Amino acid sequence: SAVISQKPSRDICQRGTSLTIQCQVDSQVTMMFWYRQQPGQSLTLIATANQGSEATYESGFVIDKFPISRPNLTFSTLTVSNMSPEDSSIYLCSVTGRVGGYTFGSGTRLTVV
Amino acid sequence: SQQGEEDPQALSIQEGENATMNCSYKTSINNLQWYRQNSGRGLVHLILIRSNEREKHSGRLRVTLDTSKKSSSLLITASRAADTASYFCATAFTGANSKLTFGKGITLSVRP
């Protein structure tokens, strides 16, 4: 299975600022997925990132708030913009694995104060 | 809205006992997957069962799928303290690269 390096692992940010989260995969993948996990909750898909095209956002998520870059087949970034305390969550990237399951990054725990 | 609904929401057992977790879903699926999450970190894929399969084993894990009842169960046999984690079921609808929809998760505590 692919190995994903996700950075930063955690951050504490001031409201109104932005944070960019990076995911580097050790192999080329077509799609990368970005999830949000609010405290004590399940995972919610934010968007699907394809290389060479705009990301596809799920209902309730917009590009202005969560811009995504996918410059090549091994890398993607998610930016959480103009943050508020409600954005405090764990953010995870993932890719499909060889046997159908998904491989996840180790997550970024974001606290907005 | 979430597709999968696990029950119980929390489970506490003694080391060595078996743990059974259930998941129900609402619509037709291509496959159903179970994941483990330790302490709010990244998820680890445990097992995938396709819609045309009824049972699957992987080590101490046994997964069943009943598409007529739209439900799945995950059995962990001979549990260990290291199995303490949150467990999520997730459903996929179409194709190998389809997005996953996660349930709310079950918190399993295994007492030494």
Interface residues (C-beta under 8 A of the other chain):
Chain A: S1 I4 Q6 T30 M31 F33 Q37 Q41 S42 L43 T44 L45 T48 I90 L92 S94 T96 G97 V99 G100 G101 Y102 T103 F104 G105 S106 G107 R109
Chain B: Q2 N31 Q33 Y35 G40 R41 G42 L43 V44 H45 L46 I47 L48 R50 F88 A90 A92 A96 N97 K99 L100 T101 F102 G103 K104 G105
